[in-house]
Structure formats: structure tokens, C-alpha cells
């Protein structure tokens, strides 16, 4: 990685824009060796010329999560992230930027979420200094997965933990004693070693707590970082494990051949088509949900004469089906058959006219049923009347009881 320049950006984006402010950079291939150089921002462009630039930003700038997604390609997984994380994020999703990492051993995808405005400030700071980064990475993501060891980096007010096969966990330094439980999950500490890294002052300040924590591990060791964390982060950094925030609209531009340039717009259009397809699926699911809501309410209301306390639409459907099935099996009095069949047609008619109500019902000695219906308005009444007539109801001989929002029909006792 000798052709890479590592830069550590300040906690407040834009704070290093002042001409006299110094910035930390590290060049593994330079003569100064494994030490951090504090340089004036104006000299960064010269140092970055011809090199791949990786910029580290504070871990507190990003939200680190791991999500479970159905089997799909990385491109489709990236497009699905806003929908998969919608319930876990506050605010407008359009103001957030989502970056996807390499799939973990347990099948989950590591995801980093950062405010678009904050990432734009970091990127704008570097470009304003004449530096075009190929990667912007949260500092905690540089911790490498080390089999057999729990990695701990003391970083001022934060403690970053990386357990084998698991994403990095960042906690306040005040919660140092709780770190192993959060980072390891169900993995016993006694089966792993503990590797602690930090600047000498941080290691000395927390020495007692670290000794107490290390007693629960198979072995414990500390490494001081006298030149600051940047050279160590550069040595730890693995581009196949760390999540590069420069994805999607923020992806770095690359030098391409003429042949590849010809495919640029078709590929962009294909990406737009995929995004529109996902949006269409989401809108269709929302539309179907809205259509199902009044139908579910109608089913519940139809079942309440049988169970006044029923609330769940699925339970209401089950109850109505069981009553109809009971009649079909002749488990009830055959004399009730016309009434049951008539009731079933009313339930079906409410799908077309949800405001339909049966306000009066009479069954004669011959089994013929006479019922009066009302609906919310004349069009709804007409729709309901047509649906009932199609289901087997017949008009009253006189029709005198019909009006704008109400009508009466007969139901024969014959099946």
C-alpha cells in the first residue's frame, strides 16, 4: 500500500480549512517511515499527486448497523437499504447516504449511514484543497477482523471494539467495562485474546480498567501508539473489510477507456430503471394496503353479530368461514339454510359497497326472507342492489319501499 496517502480529517468538517491549521497525513512509502506528518492544507495536493487517497473521518459521523436481506446481488442490496432501515432511522431518508460493505460470515450486510450534508462537507473540504479521495472511511472501520482476538482501540472519549466475524462496535469510554459484552455477544471472552491499542496517555489513564477487563480473556496485550493512531490505522486498513462511504452518487470518478465511456449512460439508465422498479413495488404495496384496510373493516363488522368483541380481520374471516362450513356440513338446523345463504351474499356485496347496512329482516313461514337495506348514498345503494340481485335476491313485488338510499329485496327459501 506504498502508493496510498492516508489523511485523518478533523472531527468538525471544515475545521482544517484555515490556512494555518495542520492536518494529519501518513505516506507509507515516504522517507519519514511509520510516523504521522502534520502538514499545512496547502501542501496536501502536492503530497497526494499520483497516489490513492484514503481519508479517515470520526466514527461518530456515521451510524453502523448490520441488516439481513434476502439473497440478492450487492447492487440490489444497496438499492433496498433505505426500505430495510426505514423503521430504524429518524428524519427524511432522502437526507441520508447509505453505504454497503462486504457481506459478513453470518449472512448480514454491514451498512454505514451518514448525513449527505456531512459527507458533502468532508468531500468538499478535500476537493477544495486539490485532493480527490478514492475512499472515505469511518476510523473504526479500519480495525481489522483478527481471528482469535478481540481488538480494542482507545480513541479519546470513544472505545472501538472489533470481535472476530462481527462488525466494529463503538461505545463511550465511560462504558469501557461493558464493551466485551456488546462486542462479543454470545462468544465467551475466555476463548479469545484481548489486543488493546491506544496512545500512551489513554493506556495509562485506563490501565486499571484494562487490567480488570483483560483478566477475563485467554491472554491480554497492549500496544502504545506514540506517533498517534494514523500509522496504525493505515496498517490495519483492509479495503475488502472497511466500508467505503464513496458509493452511488459519491463514487469516485475513474479513468476509463473510450469503449467503457460508451456504456456509461446506458448503465446509468439501467440503474435508474432498477430504482424506479423498486419505487413502483413500494407504491403498489402501499396502494394494496390502503385498499385492503376498508375491506378488513367490513369483514370485522360482518362478524361482530357472531362475536361482538372481535377485532382481528383474519379471526373474523375464520369465524365466518367456520359458520358457513358448519351449515354446508348440515351441522345446524336445515331451517336456517336460507338465512345463512342470504347472509353470505350480504357479506360479499359489502366488498362492492362498504357502506351497505341491513336495517330490517323478516323471515316468513314459507322460509322466504324479506330484508331492507340502506347505503351511504344513492350510487352506493345502486351498486349494492345490483350486487345482491346478481347473488340471487329478487325485487319486492311493489317496490314501494325503495328510495334514494334504501331498498327492499326478497330471498327465496329454495337453495
Secondary structure per residue as TSV (DSSP state, phi and psi in degrees):
chain	resnum	aa	ss	phi	psi
A	1	X	-	360.0	28.1
A	2	X	T	-70.9	-13.0
A	3	X	T	-98.8	21.2
A	4	X	E	-117.0	137.1
A	5	X	E	-108.4	125.6
A	6	X	E	-102.4	133.2
A	7	X	E	-126.2	136.9
A	8	X	E	-108.0	112.7
A	9	X	-	-79.8	151.8
A	10	X	-	-69.3	164.8
A	11	X	S	-62.8	-38.3
A	12	X	S	-99.3	113.4
A	13	X	T	-58.4	129.7
A	14	X	T	96.7	-8.3
A	15	X	G	-67.1	-24.7
A	16	X	G	-91.7	9.4
A	17	X	G	-74.6	-18.1
A	18	X	S	-64.0	142.4
A	19	X	T	-61.4	-31.0
A	20	X	T	-89.6	-11.5
A	21	X	-	-73.0	143.8
A	22	X	E	-103.1	151.1
A	23	X	E	-124.1	146.4
A	24	X	E	-83.5	128.6
A	25	X	E	-140.1	156.4
A	26	X	E	-142.7	126.5
A	27	X	E	-120.2	103.0
A	28	X	T	-59.2	-24.5
A	29	X	T	-93.4	-0.2
A	30	X	S	-80.9	167.4
A	31	X	T	-68.7	-25.7
A	32	X	T	-70.1	-12.2
A	33	X	-	76.3	-149.9
A	34	X	S	-83.7	58.7
A	35	X	-	-132.7	153.4
A	36	X	-	-82.9	138.2
A	37	X	E	-107.2	128.9
A	38	X	E	-99.1	112.5
A	39	X	E	-122.8	158.4
A	40	X	E	-70.8	141.7
A	41	X	G	-53.7	-32.7
A	42	X	G	-64.8	-21.9
A	43	X	G	-93.4	-1.9
A	44	X	H	-65.3	-40.6
A	45	X	H	-59.6	-41.3
A	46	X	H	-65.0	-41.7
A	47	X	H	-68.3	-31.0
A	48	X	H	-84.1	-9.3
A	49	X	T	-61.6	126.4
A	50	X	T	77.3	7.1
A	51	X	S	-118.7	158.0
A	52	X	E	-83.4	126.8
A	53	X	E	-103.7	126.3
A	54	X	E	-117.7	122.3
A	55	X	E	-109.1	129.9
A	56	X	E	-96.9	133.7
A	57	X	E	-118.5	160.7
A	58	X	-	-58.3	141.9
A	59	X	G	-62.5	-27.5
A	60	X	G	-68.0	-13.5
A	61	X	G	-76.6	-15.2
A	62	X	S	-122.8	155.8
A	63	X	E	-102.7	126.0
A	64	X	E	-105.1	120.9
A	65	X	E	-137.8	164.4
A	66	X	E	-128.4	130.0
A	67	X	E	-121.1	152.2
A	68	X	-	-99.8	128.3
A	69	X	-	-130.6	152.5
A	70	X	-	-60.6	159.2
A	71	X	S	-56.6	123.6
A	72	X	-	-164.9	168.3
A	73	X	-	-72.0	164.5
A	74	X	H	-62.8	-36.9
A	75	X	H	-63.4	-44.2
A	76	X	H	-69.0	-36.6
A	77	X	H	-62.3	-40.0
A	78	X	H	-64.6	-39.6
A	79	X	H	-68.2	-27.3
A	80	X	H	-87.0	-8.6
A	81	X	H	-57.8	-47.1
A	82	X	H	-58.0	-36.8
A	83	X	H	-74.3	-36.1
A	84	X	H	-70.4	-28.1
A	85	X	T	-107.2	6.4
A	86	X	G	-56.8	-40.6
A	87	X	G	-74.6	-15.2
A	88	X	G	-98.3	-6.2
A	89	X	-	-116.6	143.2
A	90	X	-	-100.1	148.1
A	91	X	S	92.4	-177.5
A	92	X	-	-76.0	125.3
A	93	X	G	-63.0	-27.7
A	94	X	G	-67.7	-18.2
A	95	X	G	-89.4	-0.6
A	96	X	E	-107.4	150.1
A	97	X	E	-114.8	133.4
A	98	X	E	-113.5	129.9
A	99	X	E	-122.9	136.1
A	100	X	E	-109.2	134.8
A	101	X	E	-99.2	-168.5
A	102	X	E	-78.3	138.6
A	103	X	E	-58.7	136.3
A	104	X	-	-78.6	168.5
A	105	X	T	-63.8	-29.7
A	106	X	T	-84.7	6.4
A	107	X	S	93.7	-11.0
A	108	X	-	-81.5	162.3
A	109	X	E	-109.5	127.3
A	110	X	E	-74.8	134.9
A	111	X	E	-131.5	139.5
A	112	X	E	-118.5	131.6
A	113	X	E	-117.5	129.9
A	114	X	E	-140.5	143.9
A	115	X	E	-60.6	132.7
A	116	X	H	-56.7	-40.6
A	117	X	H	-63.1	-37.6
A	118	X	H	-69.1	-43.4
A	119	X	H	-64.1	-37.6
A	120	X	H	-64.0	-35.3
A	121	X	H	-67.2	-43.6
A	122	X	H	-60.6	-45.7
A	123	X	H	-67.8	-39.3
A	124	X	H	-65.5	-35.9
A	125	X	H	-61.2	-47.3
A	126	X	H	-66.7	-44.3
A	127	X	H	-66.2	-32.9
A	128	X	H	-65.6	-23.1
A	129	X	T	-94.1	6.6
A	130	X	T	82.4	21.4
A	131	X	-	-116.2	127.5
A	132	X	-	-109.0	105.0
A	133	X	-	-77.4	147.1
A	134	X	S	-94.2	-15.9
A	135	X	E	-152.6	137.5
A	136	X	E	-122.1	122.7
A	137	X	E	-131.4	137.3
A	138	X	E	-64.0	135.9
A	139	X	G	-53.1	-40.0
A	140	X	G	-64.5	-23.4
A	141	X	G	-72.5	-13.4
A	142	X	G	-74.8	-18.7
A	143	X	S	-61.6	125.3
A	144	X	-	-87.3	144.1
A	145	X	-	-68.9	115.1
A	146	X	-	-115.4	108.5
A	147	X	T	-56.2	132.3
A	148	X	T	90.1	-7.0
A	149	X	E	-134.9	144.8
A	150	X	E	-94.3	120.4
A	151	X	E	-90.6	136.4
A	152	X	E	-133.6	127.4
A	153	X	E	-119.4	119.0
A	154	X	E	-85.6	118.9
A	155	X	E	-128.7	74.2
A	156	X	T	64.8	-112.8
A	157	X	T	-86.9	-0.3
A	158	X	E	-120.7	153.3
A	159	X	E	-126.9	124.9
A	160	X	E	-108.1	125.4
A	161	X	E	-115.9	137.4
A	162	X	E	-134.4	110.9
A	163	X	-	-94.8	154.2
A	164	X	T	-57.3	129.7
A	165	X	T	73.8	9.4
A	166	X	S	-129.6	155.9
A	167	X	-	-72.7	163.7
A	168	X	-	-68.5	139.0
A	169	X	E	-115.4	126.8
A	170	X	E	-109.6	126.5
A	171	X	E	-131.2	156.3
A	172	X	E	-61.4	149.0
A	173	X	G	-62.4	-24.6
A	174	X	G	-66.8	-20.2
A	175	X	G	-100.9	32.1
A	176	X	G	-59.3	-39.8
A	177	X	G	-66.6	-25.6
A	178	X	G	-87.8	-7.7
A	179	X	H	-58.2	-47.9
A	180	X	H	-57.8	-39.8
A	181	X	H	-63.5	-42.7
A	182	X	H	-69.1	-39.9
A	183	X	H	-77.4	-35.5
A	184	X	H	-90.5	-25.6
A	185	X	T	64.8	-121.9
A	186	X	T	-86.8	-6.0
A	187	X	S	-73.2	126.6
A	188	X	-	-70.3	137.2
A	189	X	G	-64.5	-30.5
A	190	X	G	-66.3	-11.9
A	191	X	G	-94.1	-2.1
A	192	X	S	-127.4	162.6
A	193	X	E	-95.1	161.1
A	194	X	E	-116.8	124.5
A	195	X	E	-117.5	113.1
A	196	X	E	-106.1	133.8
A	197	X	E	-129.4	142.0
A	198	X	E	177.3	165.1
A	199	X	-	-67.4	152.0
A	200	X	H	-52.4	-40.6
A	201	X	H	-63.7	-40.3
A	202	X	H	-67.5	-41.2
A	203	X	H	-63.5	-40.7
A	204	X	H	-68.6	-39.5
A	205	X	H	-65.3	-31.3
A	206	X	T	-113.4	22.4
A	207	X	H	-60.1	-43.2
A	208	X	H	-64.0	-46.2
A	209	X	H	-64.1	-38.5
A	210	X	H	-67.1	-37.5
A	211	X	H	-63.2	-41.0
A	212	X	H	-66.6	-39.8
A	213	X	H	-68.2	-44.1
A	214	X	H	-63.3	-23.0
A	215	X	T	-64.0	-23.0
A	216	X	T	-87.9	-1.6
A	217	X	S	-105.0	165.6
A	218	X	S	-60.2	-41.1
A	219	X	E	-158.5	161.7
A	220	X	E	-140.7	140.9
A	221	X	E	-147.7	150.6
A	222	X	E	-123.1	147.7
A	223	X	E	-130.3	118.7
A	224	X	E	-79.0	148.0
A	225	X	-	-118.7	77.6
A	226	X	T	-65.1	-26.2
A	227	X	T	-93.3	14.6
A	228	X	-	88.6	170.2
A	229	X	H	-79.8	-14.2
A	230	X	H	-62.3	-46.3
A	231	X	H	-60.8	-38.2
A	232	X	H	-68.0	-41.2
A	233	X	H	-61.2	-40.6
A	234	X	H	-62.8	-40.2
A	235	X	H	-70.4	-32.2
A	236	X	H	-76.4	-29.5
A	237	X	-	-58.6	125.8
A	238	X	-	-127.0	109.2
A	239	X	T	-61.4	-18.5
A	240	X	T	-81.3	-14.4
A	241	X	T	-108.4	-41.1
A	242	X	S	-70.4	147.8
A	243	X	-	-92.8	113.7
A	244	X	-	-78.9	119.9
A	245	X	S	-71.8	-16.4
A	246	X	-	-82.0	81.4
A	247	X	-	-131.1	164.2
A	248	X	G	62.1	-126.3
A	249	X	G	-66.7	-19.2
A	250	X	G	-97.6	3.2
A	251	X	-	-59.8	138.3
A	252	X	-	-66.1	145.9
A	253	X	-	-75.7	145.7
A	254	X	-	-125.9	151.1
A	255	X	-	-74.4	122.7
A	256	X	-	-125.0	160.4
A	257	X	-	-78.4	168.4
A	258	X	H	-60.8	-38.3
A	259	X	H	-62.4	-40.9
A	260	X	H	-71.2	-33.8
A	261	X	H	-59.2	-33.5
A	262	X	T	-65.4	-23.1
A	263	X	T	-94.1	-3.3
A	264	X	H	-60.4	-51.3
A	265	X	H	-69.3	-40.6
A	266	X	H	-57.5	-39.4
A	267	X	H	-66.8	-40.1
A	268	X	H	-63.0	-43.1
A	269	X	H	-63.6	-37.7
A	270	X	H	-64.2	-40.1
A	271	X	H	-63.8	-40.5
A	272	X	H	-63.3	-40.6
A	273	X	H	-62.5	-41.9
A	274	X	H	-63.1	-44.8
A	275	X	H	-61.1	-42.7
A	276	X	H	-64.1	-34.9
A	277	X	H	-64.5	-42.7
A	278	X	H	-63.3	-41.7
A	279	X	H	-63.0	-41.1
A	280	X	H	-61.5	-42.1
A	281	X	H	-61.6	-41.1
A	282	X	H	-64.6	-43.0
A	283	X	H	-65.5	-38.2
A	284	X	H	-65.8	-41.3
A	285	X	H	-62.7	-39.6
A	286	X	H	-65.7	-40.9
A	287	X	H	-64.4	-44.2
A	288	X	H	-63.9	-36.2
A	289	X	H	-63.1	-42.1
A	290	X	H	-66.4	-36.5
A	291	X	H	-69.8	-34.7
A	292	X	H	-73.0	-26.0
A	293	X	H	-61.0	-51.8
A	294	X	H	-65.4	-31.8
A	295	X	H	-66.8	-41.2
A	296	X	H	-62.1	-40.1
A	297	X	H	-63.9	-38.8
A	298	X	H	-65.7	-40.7
A	299	X	H	-63.6	-42.8
A	300	X	H	-62.0	-43.8
A	301	X	H	-65.0	-36.1
A	302	X	H	-67.6	-29.6
A	303	X	H	-86.0	-13.8
A	304	X	T	-65.9	-29.7
A	305	X	T	-60.0	-27.1
A	306	X	T	-86.2	-33.2
A	307	X	-	-145.6	95.6
A	308	X	T	-58.7	-25.8
A	309	X	T	-92.8	5.3
A	310	X	-	-71.1	139.5
A	311	X	-	-127.8	-32.3
A	312	X	-	-83.2	126.0
A	313	X	H	-60.2	-39.1
A	314	X	H	-63.8	-41.4
A	315	X	H	-64.9	-35.9
A	316	X	H	-65.4	-43.1
A	317	X	H	-61.8	-43.4
A	318	X	H	-61.2	-41.5
A	319	X	H	-64.0	-46.0
A	320	X	H	-64.8	-41.2
A	321	X	H	-63.4	-39.8
A	322	X	H	-65.8	-37.6
A	323	X	H	-67.4	-41.4
A	324	X	H	-67.0	-39.6
A	325	X	H	-64.9	-35.4
A	326	X	H	-62.7	-40.0
A	327	X	H	-69.8	-40.8
A	328	X	H	-59.5	-33.0
A	329	X	T	-85.3	4.3
A	330	X	T	58.8	37.4
A	331	X	-	-86.4	-9.4
A	332	X	S	-112.3	176.0
A	333	X	-	-62.8	123.6
A	334	X	G	-57.7	-24.3
A	335	X	G	-65.0	-20.3
A	336	X	G	-85.3	-2.6
A	337	X	H	-55.6	-48.2
A	338	X	H	-59.6	-40.3
A	339	X	H	-64.9	-40.2
A	340	X	H	-66.5	-43.3
A	341	X	H	-65.8	-39.2
A	342	X	H	-64.0	-42.0
A	343	X	H	-62.3	-39.0
A	344	X	H	-62.4	-38.2
A	345	X	H	-69.0	-32.9
A	346	X	H	-65.5	-41.5
A	347	X	H	-61.1	-43.7
A	348	X	H	-64.2	-37.7
A	349	X	H	-67.2	-27.5
A	350	X	H	-69.8	-17.8
A	351	X	H	-64.4	-40.2
A	352	X	H	-79.9	-31.8
A	353	X	-	-135.5	86.1
A	354	X	T	-58.6	-24.4
A	355	X	T	-83.1	1.4
A	356	X	-	-62.5	133.3
A	357	X	E	-133.4	139.9
A	358	X	E	-95.1	110.8
A	359	X	E	-98.4	-14.9
A	360	X	E	-153.2	145.9
A	361	X	E	-148.0	132.2
A	362	X	E	-142.4	136.6
A	363	X	E	-119.9	122.5
A	364	X	-	-80.7	171.8
A	365	X	T	-59.6	-28.5
A	366	X	T	-82.6	2.8
A	367	X	S	89.9	-8.8
A	368	X	-	-70.1	135.4
A	369	X	E	-106.9	132.9
A	370	X	E	-117.4	128.9
A	371	X	E	-135.6	146.5
A	372	X	E	-111.6	135.3
A	373	X	E	-120.2	152.0
A	374	X	E	-137.1	151.3
A	375	X	-	-133.3	174.3
A	376	X	S	-66.3	-31.6
A	377	X	S	-155.1	177.7
A	378	X	H	-63.5	-44.6
A	379	X	H	-60.9	-40.4
A	380	X	H	-65.3	-38.3
A	381	X	H	-64.4	-39.8
A	382	X	H	-66.5	-42.1
A	383	X	H	-61.5	-45.4
A	384	X	H	-64.6	-40.8
A	385	X	H	-62.7	-42.8
A	386	X	H	-65.3	-38.5
A	387	X	H	-66.1	-39.9
A	388	X	H	-70.3	-39.8
A	389	X	H	-63.4	-38.7
A	390	X	H	-66.6	-25.7
A	391	X	T	-86.7	-4.1
A	392	X	T	123.2	-6.9
A	393	X	-	-71.8	157.1
A	394	X	E	-127.9	149.8
A	395	X	E	-66.0	152.2
A	396	X	-	-67.0	148.0
A	397	X	S	-54.7	-42.1
A	398	X	S	-92.1	-36.1
A	399	X	-	70.2	11.5
A	400	X	T	-67.2	-24.5
A	401	X	T	-85.3	0.4
A	402	X	-	-80.4	143.6
A	403	X	-	-144.8	-166.4
A	404	X	S	-60.6	-39.6
A	405	X	S	-118.8	9.5
A	406	X	E	-145.2	155.7
A	407	X	E	-160.3	160.5
A	408	X	E	-120.9	143.1
A	409	X	E	-138.6	160.6
A	410	X	E	-111.3	152.0
A	411	X	E	-128.2	125.2
A	412	X	-	-76.7	151.0
A	413	X	S	-74.2	-15.8
A	414	X	-	-73.5	138.3
A	415	X	-	-67.6	360.0
